[in-house]
Amino acid sequence: MNILSNAVKYTPQYGQIKIDICEKELRKGVGLYRFIFEDNGRGMTPEFLK
């Protein structure tokens, strides 16, 4: 939820947010999912990432 919240918060009006959810095969009766979030918001500066 935090990733989605940040995408909404930092993506400008008329920007794009894409969410891709893929169900992978079961492992020992447990569901496994892959979530991919993409947006065209402002992102983080290289200095912040360090």
PDB file of N, CA, C, O and CB in Angstrom:
ATOM      1  N   MET A   1       0.828  -1.189   0.000  1.00  0.00           N
ATOM      2  CA  MET A   1       0.000   0.000   0.000  1.00  0.00           C
ATOM      3  C   MET A   1       0.873   1.254   0.000  1.00  0.00           C
ATOM      4  O   MET A   1       0.509   2.260  -0.608  1.00  0.00           O
ATOM      5  CB  MET A   1      -0.943  -0.003   1.210  1.00  0.00           C
ATOM      6  N   ASN A   2       2.014   1.202   0.672  1.00  0.00           N
ATOM      7  CA  ASN A   2       2.885   2.375   0.723  1.00  0.00           C
ATOM      8  C   ASN A   2       3.405   2.738  -0.662  1.00  0.00           C
ATOM      9  O   ASN A   2       3.477   3.917  -1.006  1.00  0.00           O
ATOM     10  CB  ASN A   2       4.054   2.128   1.672  1.00  0.00           C
ATOM     11  N   ILE A   3       3.770   1.734  -1.460  1.00  0.00           N
ATOM     12  CA  ILE A   3       4.262   2.013  -2.817  1.00  0.00           C
ATOM     13  C   ILE A   3       3.172   2.689  -3.644  1.00  0.00           C
ATOM     14  O   ILE A   3       3.439   3.671  -4.337  1.00  0.00           O
ATOM     15  CB  ILE A   3       4.731   0.707  -3.512  1.00  0.00           C
ATOM     16  N   LEU A   4       1.963   2.176  -3.577  1.00  0.00           N
ATOM     17  CA  LEU A   4       0.850   2.755  -4.332  1.00  0.00           C
ATOM     18  C   LEU A   4       0.529   4.157  -3.828  1.00  0.00           C
ATOM     19  O   LEU A   4       0.275   5.058  -4.627  1.00  0.00           O
ATOM     20  CB  LEU A   4      -0.396   1.857  -4.233  1.00  0.00           C
ATOM     21  N   SER A   5       0.538   4.348  -2.522  1.00  0.00           N
ATOM     22  CA  SER A   5       0.267   5.657  -1.935  1.00  0.00           C
ATOM     23  C   SER A   5       1.282   6.692  -2.425  1.00  0.00           C
ATOM     24  O   SER A   5       0.909   7.810  -2.780  1.00  0.00           O
ATOM     25  CB  SER A   5       0.292   5.572  -0.397  1.00  0.00           C
ATOM     26  N   ASN A   6       2.566   6.319  -2.445  1.00  0.00           N
ATOM     27  CA  ASN A   6       3.592   7.246  -2.921  1.00  0.00           C
ATOM     28  C   ASN A   6       3.436   7.542  -4.403  1.00  0.00           C
ATOM     29  O   ASN A   6       3.651   8.675  -4.833  1.00  0.00           O
ATOM     30  CB  ASN A   6       4.978   6.683  -2.651  1.00  0.00           C
ATOM     31  N   ALA A   7       3.069   6.545  -5.183  1.00  0.00           N
ATOM     32  CA  ALA A   7       2.860   6.773  -6.613  1.00  0.00           C
ATOM     33  C   ALA A   7       1.754   7.795  -6.830  1.00  0.00           C
ATOM     34  O   ALA A   7       1.889   8.684  -7.671  1.00  0.00           O
ATOM     35  CB  ALA A   7       2.516   5.454  -7.331  1.00  0.00           C
ATOM     36  N   VAL A   8       0.671   7.678  -6.086  1.00  0.00           N
ATOM     37  CA  VAL A   8      -0.444   8.627  -6.209  1.00  0.00           C
ATOM     38  C   VAL A   8      -0.016  10.013  -5.730  1.00  0.00           C
ATOM     39  O   VAL A   8      -0.344  11.023  -6.352  1.00  0.00           O
ATOM     40  CB  VAL A   8      -1.673   8.137  -5.402  1.00  0.00           C
ATOM     41  N   LYS A   9       0.712  10.050  -4.631  1.00  0.00           N
ATOM     42  CA  LYS A   9       1.115  11.322  -4.029  1.00  0.00           C
ATOM     43  C   LYS A   9       2.084  12.111  -4.920  1.00  0.00           C
ATOM     44  O   LYS A   9       1.987  13.335  -4.998  1.00  0.00           O
ATOM     45  CB  LYS A   9       1.757  11.069  -2.672  1.00  0.00           C
ATOM     46  N   TYR A  10       3.007  11.429  -5.584  1.00  0.00           N
ATOM     47  CA  TYR A  10       4.070  12.119  -6.306  1.00  0.00           C
ATOM     48  C   TYR A  10       3.943  12.096  -7.830  1.00  0.00           C
ATOM     49  O   TYR A  10       4.841  12.563  -8.532  1.00  0.00           O
ATOM     50  CB  TYR A  10       5.364  11.526  -5.930  1.00  0.00           C
ATOM     51  N   THR A  11       2.849  11.564  -8.341  1.00  0.00           N
ATOM     52  CA  THR A  11       2.603  11.599  -9.777  1.00  0.00           C
ATOM     53  C   THR A  11       1.731  12.812 -10.082  1.00  0.00           C
ATOM     54  O   THR A  11       0.691  13.004  -9.452  1.00  0.00           O
ATOM     55  CB  THR A  11       1.926  10.277 -10.273  1.00  0.00           C
ATOM     56  N   PRO A  12       2.153  13.633 -11.048  1.00  0.00           N
ATOM     57  CA  PRO A  12       1.400  14.861 -11.321  1.00  0.00           C
ATOM     58  C   PRO A  12       0.028  14.573 -11.930  1.00  0.00           C
ATOM     59  O   PRO A  12      -0.244  13.465 -12.392  1.00  0.00           O
ATOM     60  CB  PRO A  12       2.196  15.764 -12.255  1.00  0.00           C
ATOM     61  N   GLN A  13      -0.822  15.592 -11.919  1.00  0.00           N
ATOM     62  CA  GLN A  13      -2.138  15.471 -12.539  1.00  0.00           C
ATOM     63  C   GLN A  13      -1.952  15.053 -13.997  1.00  0.00           C
ATOM     64  O   GLN A  13      -1.065  15.562 -14.682  1.00  0.00           O
ATOM     65  CB  GLN A  13      -2.937  16.814 -12.437  1.00  0.00           C
ATOM     66  N   TYR A  14      -2.766  14.149 -14.458  1.00  0.00           N
ATOM     67  CA  TYR A  14      -2.720  13.558 -15.795  1.00  0.00           C
ATOM     68  C   TYR A  14      -1.485  12.672 -15.999  1.00  0.00           C
ATOM     69  O   TYR A  14      -1.187  12.289 -17.130  1.00  0.00           O
ATOM     70  CB  TYR A  14      -2.742  14.659 -16.847  1.00  0.00           C
ATOM     71  N   GLY A  15      -0.762  12.342 -14.918  1.00  0.00           N
ATOM     72  CA  GLY A  15       0.348  11.403 -15.006  1.00  0.00           C
ATOM     73  C   GLY A  15      -0.189   9.985 -15.136  1.00  0.00           C
ATOM     74  O   GLY A  15      -1.398   9.768 -15.215  1.00  0.00           O
ATOM     75  N   GLN A  16       0.720   9.032 -15.158  1.00  0.00           N
ATOM     76  CA  GLN A  16       0.308   7.642 -15.316  1.00  0.00           C
ATOM     77  C   GLN A  16       0.868   6.783 -14.191  1.00  0.00           C
ATOM     78  O   GLN A  16       2.018   6.936 -13.779  1.00  0.00           O
ATOM     79  CB  GLN A  16       0.762   7.099 -16.675  1.00  0.00           C
ATOM     80  N   ILE A  17       0.029   5.880 -13.707  1.00  0.00           N
ATOM     81  CA  ILE A  17       0.428   4.873 -12.733  1.00  0.00           C
ATOM     82  C   ILE A  17      -0.011   3.528 -13.292  1.00  0.00           C
ATOM     83  O   ILE A  17      -1.177   3.347 -13.644  1.00  0.00           O
ATOM     84  CB  ILE A  17      -0.200   5.146 -11.308  1.00  0.00           C
ATOM     85  N   LYS A  18       0.914   2.596 -13.374  1.00  0.00           N
ATOM     86  CA  LYS A  18       0.605   1.263 -13.897  1.00  0.00           C
ATOM     87  C   LYS A  18       0.910   0.234 -12.813  1.00  0.00           C
ATOM     88  O   LYS A  18       1.976   0.264 -12.198  1.00  0.00           O
ATOM     89  CB  LYS A  18       1.420   0.959 -15.202  1.00  0.00           C
ATOM     90  N   ILE A  19      -0.030  -0.670 -12.587  1.00  0.00           N
ATOM     91  CA  ILE A  19       0.148  -1.747 -11.622  1.00  0.00           C
ATOM     92  C   ILE A  19      -0.083  -3.065 -12.348  1.00  0.00           C
ATOM     93  O   ILE A  19      -1.126  -3.266 -12.970  1.00  0.00           O
ATOM     94  CB  ILE A  19      -0.822  -1.591 -10.401  1.00  0.00           C
ATOM     95  N   ASP A  20       0.886  -3.952 -12.265  1.00  0.00           N
ATOM     96  CA  ASP A  20       0.782  -5.266 -12.888  1.00  0.00           C
ATOM     97  C   ASP A  20       0.892  -6.311 -11.781  1.00  0.00           C
ATOM     98  O   ASP A  20       1.883  -6.348 -11.053  1.00  0.00           O
ATOM     99  CB  ASP A  20       1.888  -5.474 -13.987  1.00  0.00           C
ATOM    100  N   ILE A  21      -0.118  -7.150 -11.660  1.00  0.00           N
ATOM    101  CA  ILE A  21      -0.127  -8.204 -10.641  1.00  0.00           C
ATOM    102  C   ILE A  21      -0.226  -9.537 -11.359  1.00  0.00           C
ATOM    103  O   ILE A  21      -1.129  -9.759 -12.165  1.00  0.00           O
ATOM    104  CB  ILE A  21      -1.312  -8.020  -9.622  1.00  0.00           C
ATOM    105  N   CYS A  22       0.711 -10.418 -11.058  1.00  0.00           N
ATOM    106  CA  CYS A  22       0.764 -11.711 -11.726  1.00  0.00           C
ATOM    107  C   CYS A  22       0.774 -12.817 -10.667  1.00  0.00           C
ATOM    108  O   CYS A  22       1.603 -12.811  -9.758  1.00  0.00           O
ATOM    109  CB  CYS A  22       2.018 -11.810 -12.651  1.00  0.00           C
ATOM    110  N   GLU A  23      -0.148 -13.755 -10.796  1.00  0.00           N
ATOM    111  CA  GLU A  23      -0.169 -14.897  -9.886  1.00  0.00           C
ATOM    112  C   GLU A  23       0.785 -15.958 -10.412  1.00  0.00           C
ATOM    113  O   GLU A  23       0.647 -16.427 -11.541  1.00  0.00           O
ATOM    114  CB  GLU A  23      -1.609 -15.471  -9.732  1.00  0.00           C
ATOM    115  N   LYS A  24       1.745 -16.328  -9.589  1.00  0.00           N
ATOM    116  CA  LYS A  24       2.710 -17.360  -9.949  1.00  0.00           C
ATOM    117  C   LYS A  24       2.159 -18.714  -9.488  1.00  0.00           C
ATOM    118  O   LYS A  24       1.076 -18.775  -8.904  1.00  0.00           O
ATOM    119  CB  LYS A  24       4.119 -17.070  -9.310  1.00  0.00           C
ATOM    120  N   GLU A  25       2.880 -19.770  -9.741  1.00  0.00           N
ATOM    121  CA  GLU A  25       2.384 -21.082  -9.342  1.00  0.00           C
ATOM    122  C   GLU A  25       2.457 -21.253  -7.818  1.00  0.00           C
ATOM    123  O   GLU A  25       3.311 -20.675  -7.147  1.00  0.00           O
ATOM    124  CB  GLU A  25       3.189 -22.191 -10.045  1.00  0.00           C
ATOM    125  N   LEU A  26       1.539 -22.059  -7.304  1.00  0.00           N
ATOM    126  CA  LEU A  26       1.487 -22.327  -5.865  1.00  0.00           C
ATOM    127  C   LEU A  26       2.738 -23.055  -5.403  1.00  0.00           C
ATOM    128  O   LEU A  26       3.303 -23.879  -6.122  1.00  0.00           O
ATOM    129  CB  LEU A  26       0.242 -23.149  -5.515  1.00  0.00           C
ATOM    130  N   ARG A  27       3.154 -22.733  -4.194  1.00  0.00           N
ATOM    131  CA  ARG A  27       4.276 -23.440  -3.568  1.00  0.00           C
ATOM    132  C   ARG A  27       3.820 -23.932  -2.204  1.00  0.00           C
ATOM    133  O   ARG A  27       3.593 -23.148  -1.283  1.00  0.00           O
ATOM    134  CB  ARG A  27       5.542 -22.517  -3.441  1.00  0.00           C
ATOM    135  N   LYS A  28       3.694 -25.238  -2.099  1.00  0.00           N
ATOM    136  CA  LYS A  28       3.249 -25.854  -0.846  1.00  0.00           C
ATOM    137  C   LYS A  28       1.941 -25.256  -0.354  1.00  0.00           C
ATOM    138  O   LYS A  28       1.765 -25.028   0.843  1.00  0.00           O
ATOM    139  CB  LYS A  28       4.316 -25.702   0.224  1.00  0.00           C
ATOM    140  N   GLY A  29       1.020 -25.003  -1.287  1.00  0.00           N
ATOM    141  CA  GLY A  29      -0.304 -24.500  -0.937  1.00  0.00           C
ATOM    142  C   GLY A  29      -0.354 -23.019  -0.618  1.00  0.00           C
ATOM    143  O   GLY A  29      -1.378 -22.529  -0.142  1.00  0.00           O
ATOM    144  N   VAL A  30       0.730 -22.291  -0.870  1.00  0.00           N
ATOM    145  CA  VAL A  30       0.786 -20.859  -0.574  1.00  0.00           C
ATOM    146  C   VAL A  30       0.794 -20.084  -1.887  1.00  0.00           C
ATOM    147  O   VAL A  30       1.558 -20.406  -2.798  1.00  0.00           O
ATOM    148  CB  VAL A  30       2.044 -20.510   0.285  1.00  0.00           C
ATOM    149  N   GLY A  31      -0.050 -19.068  -1.984  1.00  0.00           N
ATOM    150  CA  GLY A  31      -0.094 -18.239  -3.181  1.00  0.00           C
ATOM    151  C   GLY A  31       1.140 -17.369  -3.296  1.00  0.00           C
ATOM    152  O   GLY A  31       1.650 -16.864  -2.296  1.00  0.00           O
ATOM    153  N   LEU A  32       1.617 -17.197  -4.512  1.00  0.00           N
ATOM    154  CA  LEU A  32       2.799 -16.385  -4.766  1.00  0.00           C
ATOM    155  C   LEU A  32       2.430 -15.388  -5.859  1.00  0.00           C
ATOM    156  O   LEU A  32       1.963 -15.777  -6.929  1.00  0.00           O
ATOM    157  CB  LEU A  32       4.041 -17.270  -5.180  1.00  0.00           C
ATOM    158  N   TYR A  33       2.642 -14.104  -5.588  1.00  0.00           N
ATOM    159  CA  TYR A  33       2.261 -13.056  -6.522  1.00  0.00           C
ATOM    160  C   TYR A  33       3.443 -12.132  -6.784  1.00  0.00           C
ATOM    161  O   TYR A  33       4.291 -11.921  -5.917  1.00  0.00           O
ATOM    162  CB  TYR A  33       1.063 -12.258  -5.983  1.00  0.00           C
ATOM    163  N   ARG A  34       3.483 -11.584  -8.000  1.00  0.00           N
ATOM    164  CA  ARG A  34       4.484 -10.581  -8.352  1.00  0.00           C
ATOM    165  C   ARG A  34       3.742  -9.277  -8.612  1.00  0.00           C
ATOM    166  O   ARG A  34       2.799  -9.237  -9.402  1.00  0.00           O
ATOM    167  CB  ARG A  34       5.337 -11.019  -9.606  1.00  0.00           C
ATOM    168  N   PHE A  35       4.175  -8.203  -7.939  1.00  0.00           N
ATOM    169  CA  PHE A  35       3.593  -6.880  -8.105  1.00  0.00           C
ATOM    170  C   PHE A  35       4.629  -5.977  -8.763  1.00  0.00           C
ATOM    171  O   PHE A  35       5.768  -5.898  -8.303  1.00  0.00           O
ATOM    172  CB  PHE A  35       3.122  -6.293  -6.739  1.00  0.00           C
ATOM    173  N   ILE A  36       4.237  -5.295  -9.839  1.00  0.00           N
ATOM    174  CA  ILE A  36       5.110  -4.333 -10.495  1.00  0.00           C
ATOM    175  C   ILE A  36       4.374  -2.997 -10.539  1.00  0.00           C
ATOM    176  O   ILE A  36       3.256  -2.908 -11.046  1.00  0.00           O
ATOM    177  CB  ILE A  36       5.519  -4.812 -11.936  1.00  0.00           C
ATOM    178  N   PHE A  37       5.014  -1.965 -10.005  1.00  0.00           N
ATOM    179  CA  PHE A  37       4.445  -0.624  -9.986  1.00  0.00           C
ATOM    180  C   PHE A  37       5.313   0.273 -10.860  1.00  0.00           C
ATOM    181  O   PHE A  37       6.538   0.267 -10.735  1.00  0.00           O
ATOM    182  CB  PHE A  37       4.346  -0.066  -8.526  1.00  0.00           C
ATOM    183  N   GLU A  38       4.690   1.035 -11.737  1.00  0.00           N
ATOM    184  CA  GLU A  38       5.399   2.002 -12.567  1.00  0.00           C
ATOM    185  C   GLU A  38       4.615   3.302 -12.556  1.00  0.00           C
ATOM    186  O   GLU A  38       3.385   3.296 -12.605  1.00  0.00           O
ATOM    187  CB  GLU A  38       5.592   1.473 -14.023  1.00  0.00           C
ATOM    188  N   ASP A  39       5.338   4.422 -12.492  1.00  0.00           N
ATOM    189  CA  ASP A  39       4.678   5.714 -12.600  1.00  0.00           C
ATOM    190  C   ASP A  39       5.635   6.706 -13.237  1.00  0.00           C
ATOM    191  O   ASP A  39       6.830   6.437 -13.364  1.00  0.00           O
ATOM    192  CB  ASP A  39       4.203   6.217 -11.216  1.00  0.00           C
ATOM    193  N   ASN A  40       5.107   7.847 -13.633  1.00  0.00           N
ATOM    194  CA  ASN A  40       5.958   8.883 -14.196  1.00  0.00           C
ATOM    195  C   ASN A  40       6.012  10.097 -13.278  1.00  0.00           C
ATOM    196  O   ASN A  40       6.052  11.243 -13.724  1.00  0.00           O
ATOM    197  CB  ASN A  40       5.459   9.288 -15.583  1.00  0.00           C
ATOM    198  N   GLY A  41       6.011   9.807 -11.982  1.00  0.00           N
ATOM    199  CA  GLY A  41       6.158  10.856 -10.977  1.00  0.00           C
ATOM    200  C   GLY A  41       7.583  11.361 -10.932  1.00  0.00           C
ATOM    201  O   GLY A  41       8.422  10.948 -11.733  1.00  0.00           O
ATOM    202  N   ARG A  42       7.859  12.256  -9.997  1.00  0.00           N
ATOM    203  CA  ARG A  42       9.164  12.924  -9.976  1.00  0.00           C
ATOM    204  C   ARG A  42      10.306  12.019  -9.541  1.00  0.00           C
ATOM    205  O   ARG A  42      11.459  12.311  -9.858  1.00  0.00           O
ATOM    206  CB  ARG A  42       9.107  14.110  -9.065  1.00  0.00           C
ATOM    207  N   GLY A  43      10.033  10.935  -8.831  1.00  0.00           N
ATOM    208  CA  GLY A  43      11.082   9.999  -8.434  1.00  0.00           C
ATOM    209  C   GLY A  43      11.989  10.541  -7.340  1.00  0.00           C
ATOM    210  O   GLY A  43      11.699  11.564  -6.719  1.00  0.00           O
ATOM    211  N   MET A  44      13.088   9.838  -7.119  1.00  0.00           N
ATOM    212  CA  MET A  44      14.054  10.221  -6.087  1.00  0.00           C
ATOM    213  C   MET A  44      15.348  10.682  -6.742  1.00  0.00           C
ATOM    214  O   MET A  44      15.769  10.136  -7.762  1.00  0.00           O
ATOM    215  CB  MET A  44      14.326   9.043  -5.117  1.00  0.00           C
ATOM    216  N   THR A  45      15.964  11.677  -6.156  1.00  0.00           N
ATOM    217  CA  THR A  45      17.245  12.159  -6.689  1.00  0.00           C
ATOM    218  C   THR A  45      18.337  11.132  -6.445  1.00  0.00           C
ATOM    219  O   THR A  45      18.240  10.344  -5.504  1.00  0.00           O
ATOM    220  CB  THR A  45      17.633  13.509  -6.050  1.00  0.00           C
ATOM    221  N   PRO A  46      19.375  11.124  -7.272  1.00  0.00           N
ATOM    222  CA  PRO A  46      20.500  10.202  -7.043  1.00  0.00           C
ATOM    223  C   PRO A  46      21.135  10.392  -5.662  1.00  0.00           C
ATOM    224  O   PRO A  46      21.591   9.428  -5.049  1.00  0.00           O
ATOM    225  CB  PRO A  46      21.563  10.395  -8.125  1.00  0.00           C
ATOM    226  N   GLU A  47      21.163  11.638  -5.175  1.00  0.00           N
ATOM    227  CA  GLU A  47      21.723  11.901  -3.849  1.00  0.00           C
ATOM    228  C   GLU A  47      20.902  11.233  -2.753  1.00  0.00           C
ATOM    229  O   GLU A  47      21.460  10.701  -1.793  1.00  0.00           O
ATOM    230  CB  GLU A  47      21.801  13.404  -3.595  1.00  0.00           C
ATOM    231  N   PHE A  48      19.580  11.258  -2.895  1.00  0.00           N
ATOM    232  CA  PHE A  48      18.713  10.614  -1.898  1.00  0.00           C
ATOM    233  C   PHE A  48      18.922   9.107  -1.903  1.00  0.00           C
ATOM    234  O   PHE A  48      18.923   8.477  -0.845  1.00  0.00           O
ATOM    235  CB  PHE A  48      17.231  10.944  -2.169  1.00  0.00           C
ATOM    236  N   LEU A  49      19.097   8.527  -3.082  1.00  0.00           N
ATOM    237  CA  LEU A  49      19.264   7.075  -3.188  1.00  0.00           C
ATOM    238  C   LEU A  49      20.531   6.584  -2.492  1.00  0.00           C
ATOM    239  O   LEU A  49      20.572   5.462  -1.988  1.00  0.00           O
ATOM    240  CB  LEU A  49      19.294   6.663  -4.649  1.00  0.00           C
ATOM    241  N   LYS A  50      21.575   7.438  -2.466  1.00  0.00           N
ATOM    242  CA  LYS A  50      22.811   7.065  -1.784  1.00  0.00           C
ATOM    243  C   LYS A  50      22.578   6.932  -0.304  1.00  0.00           C
ATOM    244  O   LYS A  50      23.507   6.623   0.442  1.00  0.00           O
ATOM    245  CB  LYS A  50      23.908   8.085  -2.050  1.00  0.00           C
TER     246      LYS A  50
END
